[in-house]
Amino acid sequence: IQASLKEADCSLKDVVKNTIWLEQERDFMGFNKVYAEFFPEDPPARATVGSTLMLDARIEIEALAYKPL
C-alpha cells in the first residue's frame, strides 16, 4: 500500500478510509495491533469484516487516500 501511495505522491497520512477483509476472524486482535503501528495517531475511518477471500490470502486491504491538488 505504501508503494502504491508513493506512486501517487501520497503517504499513509493521506489515507482517509480503509476496508479490511480477514479470512479468519480470530486474526483480528493481532491485525489490530499491527494496524495501530501504521496509523498511530488520528487513524483513518475503517471497516473490518470476516470473509472468505477469493485469493489465496488471509487478509485484503483497500485503502482510499485523499490529497488536495
N, C-alpha and C positions, 0 to 999 in steps of 0.2 A: 504494500500500500504506500509506504513511504517513497519508493522508487517511482511509482505512478504519479504520486502527488508532485514529486520533484520535476518530472517532465512537464507538468502544467504550471511550474513556478509556484507551487504551493507546498505547505508542510502540514504536519498533524494539527498545528494550531488553526488551520483553515477548515478543518473538518467540523461540520455543524450537525451531522447525524450519521449514526452507524446502525446498520441492521445486521444482526448476527444470528446464524443458524448453527446450532450444536447438534451433532448426531446423538450424543449421549447427554441427557440432561444432568447426569451426575458429574459431568465435567464443568458445570457452571461455576462452582466455587474457585477452582483452580484458574479457569479462564478469567474470572472477575478480578482475581489478584494480579494477573499479568496485565490485563487491560488497564488497570489503575496505574501501572508503571508507565504506560504510554500516554495516558491522559491524567496526570496527577492533579491538575488544577482546572477548574471550570470545564469538566468533560462535556463532550457534545451529547445531544439527545441520543437515546439508544433504545432499540428494541432487541431483545434476545429471546429466541424461541428454540424449542427442541423440534427436530425434523429429520426425516430420512433424507439424506443428501443424494443427489444424482451422480456425484463424482465419488471416487474412492478417497474420501477425506472425512475428517471428524469435525471440521469447522469451515464455515464460509462466512466471509465478511464483505458487506457492501458499504462503502464509505461515500458520503456526499460532502463535498467541500465547496466553500464559497469564498471568493476573493474579489473584492471590487476592483474594477479596472481603473 
